[in-house]
Amino acid sequence: MKKKGNLINKVLRILRIALYAFFISSILAVILYRFVNPPVTPLMLIRCTGQVFSGEELSMKKDWVSIKEISPNLQTAVVASEDIHFLTHFGFDFEAIQKANKLNKKGSKLRGASTISQQTAKNVFLWPGRSWVRKGVEAYFTLLIETFWSKERIMEVYLNVIEMGDGIYGAEAASQKYFQKPAAELTKGQAALIAAVLPNPRKWHPDTPTSYILRKKNKIMEVMRKIEKVDFK
């Protein structure tokens, strides 16, 4: 019994050390990325690994630009499309979560309510997935970036790391690929098209929009006209 008790104590001690190490390292990583741009994300590595195993040519186009080099039209478009209360919430939009839960109970198609902050936390620090464990860790990192980063920094990182096509990441790479211009020069319509495909950028493309994407674009532009312009320049 004594040996068993000692083993349990050792296991608990190891778990405590691991937990402390996780908290300290995660906080330091978030603080670091407040000043240093993330060089790569878990999703980028997963996509590259998939390309290698499928025999495809490695493709990862990304070109980090400051928020001042990203059109306010795109900043406003992603807020209108993804997170209407981005400027005022602290990482979570509980009103959107309640609406999503009601809609999900009525139909079979799941509707998400992830904020830009949550998506940024997921993209930079975590792996894709829908498990409760991953969602819990996502919530933890969301609180951390809301605490240590400004809204401007969250938007800047979000628009530079988010997947915007097959092997395309960030606003600059997407703008050059789809519209042959820098992200700073995106029009309202072009910005709305990019925002419209974000739920599935590997299926839809802003330069060849389907009728469904065109309808989404029009709805996003309608919301853009109603909300305050987002401009961190």
FENVEN-V776585 format. One record per helix or strand of 3 or more residues. SS is the DSSP state (H for helix, E for strand). FROM is the first residue (numbers start at 1). TO is the last residue. If there is no record, write none. Layout:
ss=SS from=FROM to=TO
ss=SS from=FROM to=TO
This chain:
ss=H from=2 to=35
ss=H from=42 to=53
ss=H from=67 to=69
ss=H from=72 to=82
ss=H from=94 to=106
ss=H from=116 to=125
ss=H from=132 to=148
ss=H from=151 to=161
ss=E from=163 to=165
ss=H from=171 to=179
ss=H from=183 to=185
ss=H from=188 to=200
ss=H from=206 to=208
ss=H from=211 to=226
